[in-house]
Amino acid sequence: MLIRALTILIFITATGLYPAYGQGGGPVAVPASEVRTFKNPYFGGESLTYEGKYKKFGFAFSIAEMEFRVMERPDSDSYYILSEAKSKGSLTKLFNFKFYQKIESTIDSRSLQVVKSVKRDEQGDRIRDSVADFDYAMKRVTWVETDPNEPAKSPKRVASTITPETQDLVTSVFMLRGKDLAVGKRYIFKVSDSGLVYDVPVKITARERQKTLFGKVWCWKIEPEIFGDGRVIEQKGSLTIWLTADEKRVPVRAKLKTELGRVEIKLERYVPASPPAPTDTTSQPS
């Protein structure tokens, strides 16, 4: 269950804005024209690398490394995000356990909606491949999972109804970066995982300084509710995320608490977006 929670933390929380709530807990009217209003959160060439540490009884063990790479596909009007998470350090040396997860997300660059998610999930000897296709015209996501170790086995299939705001686990955190954030705001986000769609309440609880790769900077403290009955993870726990309080909204830190211990995720390496290609303005001879 810890690995399940860790991978959810790695490919963090939820997506497009749905109803909003103020500090008093009552609904705040959001005009339909503003529900889909956000800044483009995708920066072609951006790369983020994280280290995950498991903490318990005063000890800290390095257990995972994660990387997100954003690419533009100008020939197909889409963005492509390659996300990889793999076990490392004490998890493999002391406990002889390995995991690897890769998610390839394709996003329409005009609507910023996820089109397809392709996942490879390895946990020890267990391997699963899956594809999720998002059809917004039909209002449906279709998820198909296969076992490459048993090619004759029938695939597992799940289909669910989606709305225009639904994203996958990877694209959701990028969409969160594009939203207007303020302390006291509460949102309900939608995220699709393994063919199911979850409502995830998200609270912006503070604006505080954090020690990061960029020095001590101001960050938004965000608390998504992914634990509990009917949630993405049906057990007790909590998740906290910190995004830099600047125009890039870089996720610099995350903290996961479960009954099995605590996991800290910190940004260790950041490569900014590639600068736009120069335009040739040289006049040609007549």
C-alpha positions as CSV (number, residue, x, y, z in Angstrom):
1,M,0.0,0.0,0.0
2,L,2.9,2.4,0.6
3,I,4.1,1.9,-2.9
4,R,0.6,2.7,-4.2
5,A,0.6,5.9,-2.0
6,L,4.1,6.8,-3.1
7,T,3.3,6.5,-6.8
8,I,0.2,8.7,-6.3
9,L,2.5,11.2,-4.6
10,I,5.0,11.1,-7.4
11,F,2.3,11.7,-10.1
12,I,0.6,14.2,-7.9
13,T,-3.1,15.1,-7.4
14,A,-5.7,16.6,-9.4
15,T,-6.9,18.6,-12.3
16,G,-9.1,21.3,-13.8
17,L,-11.2,23.6,-11.6
18,Y,-14.7,22.6,-10.9
19,P,-16.8,24.2,-8.1
20,A,-14.8,26.6,-5.7
21,Y,-15.3,27.3,-2.1
22,G,-14.3,30.2,0.1
23,Q,-12.8,30.2,3.6
24,G,-16.3,29.9,5.2
25,G,-16.9,26.6,3.4
26,G,-19.9,27.8,1.4
27,P,-20.0,27.7,-2.4
28,V,-18.6,30.6,-4.4
29,A,-20.2,31.3,-7.7
30,V,-17.7,30.8,-10.6
31,P,-19.0,32.0,-14.0
32,A,-18.8,29.3,-16.6
33,S,-16.6,31.5,-18.7
34,E,-14.0,31.5,-15.9
35,V,-14.0,27.8,-15.1
36,R,-11.7,27.0,-17.9
37,T,-9.6,30.2,-17.6
38,F,-5.9,29.5,-16.7
39,K,-2.4,30.1,-17.8
40,N,-0.7,27.6,-20.0
41,P,1.3,25.5,-17.5
42,Y,3.4,23.6,-20.1
43,F,7.0,24.8,-20.8
44,G,8.7,22.9,-23.6
45,G,12.1,21.6,-22.6
46,E,11.4,21.8,-18.9
47,S,12.8,19.0,-16.8
48,L,12.3,18.3,-13.0
49,T,14.1,15.6,-11.0
50,Y,13.1,14.6,-7.5
51,E,14.4,12.3,-4.7
52,G,12.1,10.5,-2.4
53,K,13.0,9.6,1.2
54,Y,11.2,7.3,3.6
55,K,11.3,8.5,7.2
56,K,10.5,6.5,10.4
57,F,11.9,6.3,13.9
58,G,14.3,9.1,13.3
59,F,15.9,7.5,10.2
60,A,15.7,8.6,6.6
61,F,16.2,6.2,3.6
62,S,16.5,7.2,0.0
63,I,13.9,5.1,-1.8
64,A,13.0,6.6,-5.2
65,E,14.0,9.0,-8.0
66,M,11.5,10.7,-10.2
67,E,11.8,12.8,-13.4
68,F,9.4,14.8,-15.5
69,R,10.3,16.0,-19.0
70,V,8.1,18.3,-21.1
71,M,8.4,18.3,-24.9
72,E,6.5,20.1,-27.6
73,R,5.4,18.4,-30.8
74,P,4.8,21.2,-33.3
75,D,4.0,18.7,-36.1
76,S,1.0,17.4,-34.2
77,D,-0.1,20.5,-32.1
78,S,0.5,18.6,-28.8
79,Y,2.7,18.5,-25.7
80,Y,4.3,15.3,-24.5
81,I,5.3,14.6,-20.9
82,L,7.6,11.7,-20.1
83,S,7.4,10.8,-16.4
84,E,9.5,8.1,-14.8
85,A,9.9,6.9,-11.2
86,K,12.2,4.2,-10.0
87,S,13.4,2.7,-6.8
88,K,16.9,3.4,-5.5
89,G,19.0,3.2,-2.4
90,S,17.9,1.4,0.7
91,L,14.6,0.1,-0.8
92,T,16.6,-2.0,-3.3
93,K,19.7,-2.8,-1.1
94,L,18.1,-3.5,2.3
95,F,14.6,-4.7,1.3
96,N,15.4,-6.2,-2.2
97,F,12.4,-4.5,-3.7
98,K,12.4,-2.7,-7.0
99,F,9.7,-0.7,-8.7
100,Y,9.6,1.3,-11.9
101,Q,6.8,3.4,-13.4
102,K,6.7,5.3,-16.6
103,I,3.8,7.4,-17.8
104,E,3.7,9.0,-21.2
105,S,1.0,11.7,-21.5
106,T,-0.1,13.4,-24.7
107,I,-1.8,16.8,-24.4
108,D,-3.7,18.8,-27.0
109,S,-1.8,22.1,-27.1
110,R,-5.0,24.1,-27.9
111,S,-7.4,22.8,-25.3
112,L,-4.8,21.6,-22.8
113,Q,-6.8,18.4,-22.4
114,V,-5.0,15.1,-22.0
115,V,-5.6,12.9,-25.1
116,K,-3.8,9.7,-24.1
117,S,-1.9,8.2,-21.1
118,V,0.4,5.2,-21.6
119,K,1.7,3.6,-18.5
120,R,4.3,0.9,-17.7
121,D,4.2,-0.3,-14.0
122,E,6.8,-2.7,-12.6
123,Q,6.7,-3.8,-9.0
124,G,9.1,-6.7,-8.4
125,D,8.1,-9.5,-10.8
126,R,4.7,-7.9,-11.4
127,I,4.5,-6.0,-14.7
128,R,1.5,-4.2,-16.1
129,D,1.0,-2.1,-19.3
130,S,-2.0,0.2,-19.7
131,V,-3.4,2.8,-22.1
132,A,-6.1,5.4,-21.2
133,D,-7.8,7.1,-24.1
134,F,-9.7,10.3,-23.4
135,D,-12.7,11.1,-25.7
136,Y,-14.2,14.4,-24.6
137,A,-16.7,14.4,-27.5
138,M,-18.1,11.1,-26.1
139,K,-17.5,12.2,-22.5
140,R,-15.6,8.9,-21.8
141,V,-12.2,7.7,-20.7
142,T,-11.4,4.1,-21.7
143,W,-8.6,2.3,-19.8
144,V,-7.1,-1.1,-20.9
145,E,-4.5,-3.0,-18.9
146,T,-2.5,-6.0,-20.1
147,D,0.0,-8.3,-18.4
148,P,3.1,-8.8,-20.7
149,N,4.0,-11.9,-18.7
150,E,0.7,-13.5,-19.7
151,P,-0.1,-12.3,-23.3
152,A,-3.0,-14.8,-23.6
153,K,-4.8,-13.4,-20.6
154,S,-7.8,-11.2,-21.3
155,P,-7.1,-7.5,-20.8
156,K,-8.7,-5.6,-18.0
157,R,-11.0,-2.8,-19.2
158,V,-12.6,0.1,-17.4
159,A,-14.6,3.0,-18.8
160,S,-15.9,6.1,-17.0
161,T,-17.7,9.3,-17.8
162,I,-15.5,12.4,-17.9
163,T,-16.0,16.2,-18.1
164,P,-13.9,18.7,-20.1
165,E,-11.7,19.3,-17.0
166,T,-10.7,15.7,-16.4
167,Q,-6.9,15.0,-16.5
168,D,-4.6,12.1,-15.7
169,L,-2.2,12.0,-12.7
170,V,0.6,13.7,-14.5
171,T,-1.1,16.4,-16.3
172,S,-3.1,17.3,-13.2
173,V,-0.2,18.8,-11.3
174,F,0.8,20.8,-14.4
175,M,-2.8,22.2,-14.6
176,L,-2.7,23.1,-10.9
177,R,0.4,25.2,-11.7
178,G,-1.7,27.3,-14.1
179,K,-4.4,28.2,-11.7
180,D,-4.8,31.4,-9.7
181,L,-3.9,30.5,-6.1
182,A,-4.7,32.3,-2.8
183,V,-4.7,31.3,0.8
184,G,-8.1,30.0,1.9
185,K,-9.4,28.9,-1.5
186,R,-10.8,25.4,-1.8
187,Y,-11.4,23.6,-5.1
188,I,-12.6,20.3,-6.3
189,F,-10.5,18.8,-9.0
190,K,-11.1,15.8,-11.2
191,V,-8.5,13.1,-11.8
192,S,-8.6,9.9,-13.8
193,D,-6.6,6.9,-12.6
194,S,-6.9,3.3,-13.9
195,G,-10.1,4.2,-15.8
196,L,-11.9,5.6,-12.7
197,V,-12.5,9.3,-12.1
198,Y,-12.2,10.9,-8.7
199,D,-13.3,14.2,-7.2
200,V,-10.3,15.5,-5.2
201,P,-10.9,18.5,-2.8
202,V,-7.8,20.7,-2.8
203,K,-7.1,23.4,-0.2
204,I,-4.5,26.3,-0.4
205,T,-3.7,26.5,3.3
206,A,-0.7,28.9,3.5
207,R,1.9,31.0,1.8
208,E,5.2,30.3,3.5
209,R,9.0,30.3,3.0
210,Q,10.6,27.0,2.2
211,K,14.2,25.9,1.8
212,T,14.5,24.7,-1.8
213,L,16.9,24.1,-4.7
214,F,16.5,27.8,-5.5
215,G,17.2,29.0,-2.0
216,K,14.7,30.0,0.6
217,V,11.6,31.1,-1.4
218,W,7.9,31.8,-0.9
219,C,5.7,28.8,-1.7
220,W,2.0,28.0,-1.8
221,K,1.2,25.2,0.6
222,I,-1.5,22.9,-0.9
223,E,-3.3,20.0,0.7
224,P,-5.2,17.6,-1.6
225,E,-7.5,15.1,0.0
226,I,-6.6,11.9,-1.7
227,F,-7.0,9.6,1.4
228,G,-10.2,8.2,2.8
229,D,-13.3,6.3,1.8
230,G,-14.1,6.7,-1.9
231,R,-10.8,8.6,-2.5
232,V,-7.9,7.7,-4.7
233,I,-6.2,5.9,-1.7
234,E,-8.7,4.2,0.7
235,Q,-6.7,4.4,3.9
236,K,-5.7,7.0,6.5
237,G,-3.1,9.5,5.5
238,S,-2.4,13.0,4.3
239,L,-0.5,14.8,1.5
240,T,1.0,18.3,1.3
241,I,2.5,19.9,-1.7
242,W,4.6,23.1,-2.0
243,L,4.7,25.2,-5.3
244,T,6.9,28.2,-5.7
245,A,4.8,31.4,-5.4
246,D,6.1,32.9,-8.7
247,E,5.0,32.6,-12.3
248,K,6.5,29.2,-12.8
249,R,4.8,27.5,-9.8
250,V,7.5,24.9,-9.6
251,P,6.6,21.9,-7.3
252,V,9.6,21.9,-5.0
253,R,8.5,19.6,-2.2
254,A,5.8,17.2,-1.1
255,K,5.2,15.3,2.1
256,L,3.2,12.1,2.4
257,K,2.1,10.6,5.7
258,T,0.6,7.1,6.0
259,E,0.1,4.5,8.7
260,L,3.4,2.9,7.5
261,G,5.5,6.0,7.7
262,R,6.4,9.3,6.1
263,V,7.8,10.0,2.6
264,E,9.5,13.3,1.7
265,I,9.9,14.3,-1.9
266,K,12.2,17.2,-2.8
267,L,13.3,18.8,-6.1
268,E,17.0,18.0,-6.7
269,R,17.5,19.2,-10.3
270,Y,15.6,21.7,-12.4
271,V,16.2,22.5,-16.1
272,P,14.1,25.5,-17.3
273,A,12.1,25.6,-20.5
274,S,14.0,25.9,-23.7
275,P,14.0,29.5,-25.1
276,P,12.0,30.0,-28.3
277,A,13.8,29.5,-31.5
278,P,15.1,32.8,-33.0
279,T,13.2,34.3,-35.9
280,D,15.2,35.0,-39.0
281,T,14.6,38.6,-39.9
282,T,17.4,38.9,-42.3
283,S,16.1,40.5,-45.5
284,Q,16.8,38.4,-48.6
285,P,18.4,40.0,-51.6
286,S,16.0,40.7,-54.4
